[in-house]
Amino acid sequence: MSPGQTIDVEHLDIAEGDVVKLDRVLLIADNDHLTVGKPVIQGAMVTATSKREGKGKKTVVFKYKSKVRYSKKIGHRQLYTRLAIDKISGPEATQGDPQKKVRRRKKEVAQSGA
């Protein structure tokens, strides 16, 4: 996501136009720099504004049992909240750190003394 984009999330109990801060950030990608959380990034935060609430597309659930004349049709529409991303802030300490280097062991070649 980038600032200015809108996303639909599961229904949040906030009024339209309110600002919400999301602190469970899993990944931040900024051009060449990538920060991945384990499982979340400590200190990262996304600030978003609520645009509207709505209902998603209808999902139809049809239950049927043969030979007993049983059938039931149920529809469901999931509530959602549309958010506009205002700002994505990452932890200051990890943005300047280089990526961790991986130590590789040299493969031991078995020398046979024939």
Wavefront OBJ file of the C-alpha trace (Angstrom):
o trace
v 0.000 0.000 0.000
v 1.064 3.534 -0.483
v -0.362 6.810 0.812
v -3.452 7.835 -1.135
v -4.720 4.313 -1.826
v -7.943 2.939 -0.408
v -8.463 -0.523 1.038
v -11.444 -2.438 2.369
v -10.998 -4.034 5.799
v -13.317 -5.955 8.100
v -15.896 -3.698 9.761
v -14.399 -1.268 12.305
v -16.606 0.562 14.797
v -15.503 4.092 13.828
v -17.376 7.033 12.323
v -16.881 8.207 8.756
v -14.016 10.713 8.534
v -12.297 9.555 11.746
v -8.579 8.802 11.787
v -7.503 5.298 12.805
v -3.981 4.132 13.665
v -3.078 0.533 12.827
v -0.047 -0.739 14.756
v 0.095 -4.378 13.579
v 2.225 -3.913 10.455
v 3.568 -7.101 8.881
v 5.714 -5.726 6.022
v 6.999 -2.364 4.773
v 8.417 -2.053 1.229
v 10.089 1.246 0.300
v 11.727 1.063 -3.150
v 14.947 -0.903 -2.459
v 14.418 -1.353 1.280
v 12.248 -4.190 2.594
v 11.368 -4.680 6.271
v 9.619 -7.893 7.310
v 8.156 -8.419 10.781
v 8.482 -11.492 12.949
v 5.426 -11.578 13.063
v 4.943 -7.767 13.265
v 7.295 -4.801 12.913
v 7.827 -3.178 16.313
v 7.259 0.597 16.202
v 5.669 0.679 12.731
v 2.306 2.367 12.284
v -0.180 3.076 9.489
v -2.443 6.124 9.761
v -5.673 5.949 7.745
v -8.954 7.857 7.410
v -12.343 6.118 7.323
v -14.149 6.872 4.074
v -17.333 4.790 4.296
v -18.926 1.584 5.464
v -20.699 -0.890 3.270
v -21.633 -4.469 2.528
v -19.672 -6.810 0.280
v -21.023 -9.040 -2.461
v -23.584 -11.653 -1.473
v -22.334 -15.152 -0.753
v -24.943 -17.852 -1.224
v -24.868 -20.925 1.018
v -27.091 -23.783 -0.162
v -27.616 -26.812 2.074
v -29.152 -29.950 0.602
v -29.740 -33.486 1.819
v -30.894 -36.063 -0.647
v -33.817 -38.407 0.036
v -35.132 -36.418 3.018
v -36.560 -33.404 1.142
v -34.300 -30.943 2.946
v -32.893 -27.843 1.281
v -32.016 -24.464 2.703
v -30.715 -21.378 0.905
v -28.960 -18.681 2.954
v -27.350 -15.449 1.758
v -24.664 -13.465 3.594
v -23.135 -10.034 2.998
v -20.017 -9.189 5.025
v -19.740 -5.658 6.455
v -16.580 -3.701 5.629
v -14.985 -0.301 6.251
v -13.150 1.522 3.448
v -9.937 3.212 4.622
v -7.756 5.759 2.800
v -4.071 5.375 3.697
v -2.601 8.687 4.885
v 0.845 7.803 6.234
v 3.029 4.728 6.698
v 5.720 5.158 9.321
v 8.331 2.522 10.056
v 10.594 2.057 13.032
v 13.463 4.533 12.896
v 16.080 2.106 14.231
v 15.630 -0.565 11.552
v 15.400 1.642 8.464
v 19.100 2.491 8.372
v 20.387 -0.970 9.291
v 21.829 -3.059 6.487
v 20.377 -6.473 5.899
v 21.770 -9.292 7.981
v 24.508 -11.205 6.188
v 24.205 -14.942 5.999
v 27.214 -17.002 7.055
v 27.848 -19.928 4.808
v 30.089 -22.796 5.686
v 32.522 -24.138 3.173
v 31.621 -27.562 2.002
v 34.045 -30.128 3.242
v 35.436 -32.098 0.392
v 36.310 -35.620 1.340
v 39.769 -36.392 0.085
v 40.351 -40.001 -0.620
v 43.917 -41.210 -0.245
v 44.107 -43.943 -2.837
l 1 2 3 4 5 6 7 8 9 10 11 12 13 14 15 16 17 18 19 20 21 22 23 24 25 26 27 28 29 30 31 32 33 34 35 36 37 38 39 40 41 42 43 44 45 46 47 48 49 50 51 52 53 54 55 56 57 58 59 60 61 62 63 64 65 66 67 68 69 70 71 72 73 74 75 76 77 78 79 80 81 82 83 84 85 86 87 88 89 90 91 92 93 94 95 96 97 98 99 100 101 102 103 104 105 106 107 108 109 110 111 112 113 114
